[in-house]
Amino acid sequence: MTNPVLVEVVRSGFVESVHRGALVITAPDGSVRFSAGDIERPVYPRSSNKPLQAVGMLRAGLTIGDEELALGCGSHNGEPGHVEGALAMLSRAGLTEDALACPPAFPLHEPSMLAVASAGKRRAAMNCSGKHAAMLMTCAQLGWPTKDYEAEIHPLQKVVQAAVADLTSETIETVGVDGCGAPLFAFSLTGLARSFGRLVTAMGGPERRVADAVRAHPWQVAGTGREDTVLMRNVEGLLSKGGAEGVHAFALPDGTALALKIDDGAARARIPLLLATLRHLGIDPGEEAGALAREAVLGGGKPVGELRVAEGLYG
């Protein structure tokens, strides 16, 4: 099926571009409450699956603090606190930055990047370094090899895959390689939304521990000015995690959850949809979050348009 237009890019009153995609809202019991587009076709969830991967590590026996656990679920800015946190996790595992399999990168946070530009890229500044540090901690604590921990056949990745399959209630038939080098499991948007709902409604255990850690430490998950951090700080009890290629998922405290995927992978289309969905569900995302959607369409350096949710999406 051809997915519908979800977001329009308007310049000077003219629709210049459109972003198609799929979106699903699941109820607390996991049933589909609303959908647009193909919500059953497997997609790569990219970094939206990090909370699910973290559940797998905890189920395997990882011992970790809540702030570190949030960083392990994050796609961070590479700000000094993020880098220091990842390095501290490695140090406690008896490892150094060289053990990280994620590629070297500059920080995503521009002031942090400018501050360290002359020193060049480093692995700990890569946005997935927290997840990789948590993976290495898991291996060190359980006596698994730390070499090639990112390989699909490694025992760590086997338990992570099993957790993802369990949380999504889907069979993982396609395994790829994420941008950070770790295995990436394909499943449906419906499975992604339901899994987020399961995390926030769990009465305890690894699922609830992940949800609570992420919500308690939203800066570790993304960083200054980033959508996940801003949304979780402004919407009480929200669990939110974005991913590359236009993927995002969130869950409200009652288990109502959203998952979306933009067909062309455009990150800019996510924020209008996230805010519109929250409002559709009766949640005010707040002024700070609302400002994220007002990234102007510029002409001559001045605002001349907007990104807007396609008319009629939510009636």
C-alpha positions in Angstrom: 0.0 0.0 0.0 1.0 3.6 -0.5 1.3 5.4 2.8 -0.6 8.7 3.2 0.9 12.1 3.4 1.4 12.9 7.1 3.3 16.2 7.0 3.3 19.1 4.6 6.1 21.6 4.1 4.5 25.0 3.3 6.6 27.8 1.8 4.9 31.2 1.1 1.5 29.6 1.3 2.4 26.9 -1.2 2.9 23.2 -0.4 6.5 22.6 -1.5 7.1 19.1 -0.2 5.3 16.3 1.6 6.3 13.5 3.9 4.5 10.2 3.7 4.6 7.6 6.4 2.7 5.3 8.8 1.6 5.9 12.3 -0.2 3.9 15.0 -1.7 4.6 18.4 -2.2 1.6 20.6 -4.5 1.5 23.7 -3.3 0.4 27.1 -4.4 -3.2 26.3 -2.3 -3.2 23.1 -5.2 -2.9 20.7 -5.0 -0.5 17.8 -6.8 2.7 18.6 -5.8 4.7 15.5 -3.7 4.1 12.5 -2.6 5.6 9.2 -0.6 3.8 6.6 0.9 0.3 6.7 1.5 -0.4 10.4 2.2 -4.1 10.1 5.1 -4.0 7.6 8.4 -4.6 9.4 10.6 -1.5 9.7 14.0 -0.9 11.3 13.2 1.0 14.5 16.7 2.4 14.7 17.4 4.0 18.1 13.8 3.8 19.2 14.5 0.2 20.1 17.2 1.1 22.7 14.9 0.8 25.7 14.0 -2.7 24.5 17.7 -3.6 24.1 18.3 -2.3 27.7 15.5 -4.6 29.0 17.4 -7.5 27.4 20.6 -6.5 29.2 18.9 -6.2 32.6 17.2 -9.5 32.1 20.6 -11.0 31.4 21.9 -9.7 34.8 23.4 -6.3 34.1 23.9 -4.3 37.3 23.8 -0.6 36.6 22.6 2.7 38.1 19.5 4.5 36.9 21.3 7.5 35.4 23.7 5.2 33.5 20.8 3.1 32.4 19.1 6.1 30.9 22.4 6.9 29.1 22.4 3.3 27.9 19.0 4.0 26.3 20.0 7.3 24.8 21.0 8.8 21.5 22.9 11.6 23.2 24.3 14.9 22.1 27.9 14.1 23.0 28.0 16.9 25.5 30.7 16.6 28.2 28.4 15.0 30.7 27.4 12.3 28.1 31.0 11.5 27.2 32.1 11.4 30.8 29.2 9.1 31.7 30.1 6.7 28.9 33.7 6.7 29.9 32.8 6.1 33.6 30.7 3.1 32.7 33.6 1.6 30.7 36.1 2.3 33.5 34.0 0.4 36.0 33.9 -2.5 33.6 37.7 -2.4 33.5 37.7 -1.1 29.9 38.8 1.9 27.9 37.3 3.9 25.1 39.1 1.7 22.6 36.7 -1.2 23.5 33.7 0.7 22.0 32.7 -0.7 18.6 30.7 2.4 17.7 32.5 4.6 15.1 34.2 7.8 16.2 32.1 11.0 15.8 31.9 14.6 16.7 29.2 15.6 19.2 25.8 16.4 17.8 25.6 19.4 20.2 27.2 22.3 18.3 28.8 24.1 21.2 30.3 20.8 22.4 31.5 20.0 18.9 33.2 23.4 18.4 34.9 23.0 21.8 36.5 19.7 20.8 36.8 20.1 17.0 40.5 20.5 17.0 40.9 17.2 18.9 39.0 15.3 16.2 36.3 12.6 16.4 36.1 10.1 19.3 34.1 7.0 20.0 32.7 8.2 23.3 31.2 11.3 21.6 29.2 9.1 19.2 25.5 9.3 20.1 25.2 5.6 20.8 28.3 5.3 23.1 26.1 5.0 26.1 24.3 1.9 24.7 27.7 0.4 23.7 29.1 1.1 27.1 26.1 -0.7 28.7 26.6 -3.6 26.4 30.3 -3.9 27.4 29.4 -3.6 31.1 26.9 -6.5 30.6 29.6 -8.6 29.0 32.2 -7.8 31.7 29.8 -8.6 34.5 28.6 -11.8 33.1 32.0 -13.1 31.9 31.2 -12.9 28.2 33.8 -11.9 25.7 34.0 -8.1 25.2 35.6 -8.6 21.8 33.1 -8.6 19.0 30.3 -8.0 21.5 28.4 -6.2 18.6 28.4 -9.4 16.5 24.9 -10.9 15.9 26.2 -14.3 17.1 27.5 -13.0 20.4 25.6 -14.2 23.5 24.8 -10.7 24.5 23.0 -10.0 21.2 21.1 -13.3 21.4 19.6 -12.3 24.7 18.9 -8.8 23.4 17.1 -10.2 20.4 15.1 -12.5 22.6 13.9 -9.6 24.7 12.9 -7.5 21.7 11.0 -10.4 20.2 9.2 -10.9 23.6 8.4 -7.3 24.1 7.0 -6.8 20.6 5.3 -10.2 20.5 6.8 -10.7 17.0 9.2 -13.1 15.4 12.4 -11.3 14.3 13.0 -12.4 10.7 15.3 -9.6 9.5 18.5 -8.5 11.3 20.6 -5.7 10.0 23.4 -3.5 11.2 22.6 -0.2 12.8 24.6 3.0 12.2 26.5 2.4 15.4 27.5 -1.2 14.3 25.2 -3.1 16.7 22.5 -5.5 15.4 19.2 -4.0 14.4 16.0 -6.0 14.4 13.1 -5.3 12.1 9.5 -5.4 13.4 6.2 -3.6 12.9 5.2 -0.2 14.2 2.4 -1.9 16.0 4.9 -4.0 17.8 7.0 -1.0 18.7 4.1 0.9 20.1 2.8 -2.1 22.1 6.3 -2.7 23.6 6.5 0.9 24.8 3.1 0.5 26.4 4.4 -2.6 28.1 7.4 -0.8 29.6 5.3 2.0 31.3 2.6 -0.3 32.6 4.9 -3.0 34.0 4.4 -3.4 37.8 8.2 -3.9 38.2 11.1 -5.8 36.8 13.5 -4.7 34.0 10.7 -3.3 31.9 9.5 -0.8 34.5 13.1 -0.1 35.6 14.0 1.1 32.1 10.9 3.2 31.7 11.4 4.9 35.1 15.2 5.5 34.5 14.6 7.1 31.2 11.8 9.3 32.5 13.8 10.3 35.5 16.9 11.3 33.5 15.7 12.7 30.2 18.9 14.7 29.6 20.9 11.5 29.5 18.6 10.2 26.8 19.2 13.1 24.3 20.5 16.4 25.7 20.2 20.1 25.5 17.3 21.2 23.2 16.6 17.7 21.9 13.0 16.6 21.4 13.0 13.6 23.7 14.5 15.5 26.6 12.1 18.5 26.1 9.0 16.3 25.7 9.8 14.1 28.8 10.5 17.2 30.9 7.2 18.8 29.9 4.8 15.9 29.7 4.6 14.1 33.1 5.2 10.4 32.9 5.9 10.3 29.1 8.4 7.8 27.8 9.8 9.0 24.5 12.6 7.7 22.2 13.3 8.8 18.6 15.4 7.0 16.0 17.1 7.7 12.7 15.3 7.6 9.4 12.1 9.2 10.7 11.2 6.8 13.5 9.7 7.7 16.9 7.8 6.1 19.7 6.3 7.3 22.9 4.0 6.0 25.7 1.9 7.8 28.2 1.7 6.6 31.8 -1.5 4.7 31.2 0.1 2.6 28.4 -1.4 4.5 25.5 1.4 4.5 22.9 2.5 5.9 19.5 4.9 4.6 16.9 5.6 6.3 13.6 7.9 6.0 10.6 8.4 8.7 7.9 8.9 7.0 4.5 11.7 9.2 3.3 13.5 9.2 6.7 13.1 12.9 7.3 13.6 13.8 11.0 11.9 17.2 10.5 8.5 15.5 10.0 8.5 13.8 13.4 7.9 16.8 15.7 4.7 18.1 14.2 3.3 14.6 14.4 4.4 14.0 18.0 2.8 17.2 19.2 -0.3 16.7 17.2 -0.7 13.2 18.6 -0.3 14.4 22.1 -2.9 17.1 21.6 -5.2 14.5 19.9 -4.9 12.5 23.1 -5.8 15.5 25.3 -2.2 16.2 26.4 -0.8 19.8 26.3 2.9 19.4 25.4 3.8 22.8 26.8 5.3 25.9 25.3 8.9 24.6 25.3 7.9 21.5 23.3 5.6 23.5 21.0 8.5 25.7 20.1 10.3 22.7 18.6 7.7 22.6 15.8 8.2 26.2 14.9 11.5 25.5 13.1 10.8 28.0 10.4 10.9 27.4 6.6 13.2 30.2 5.7 13.4 32.5 2.7 16.2 35.1 2.7 16.9 34.2 6.3 13.4 35.0 7.4 10.4 32.7 8.3 8.2 32.2 5.2 6.4 29.0 6.0 5.9 26.0 8.3 5.8 22.3 8.7 2.2 21.1 9.4 0.4 17.9 9.9 -1.7 16.9 6.9 -5.3 18.2 7.1 -7.7 15.6 8.3 -5.2 13.2 9.9 -6.9 13.5 13.3 -10.2 14.8 12.0 
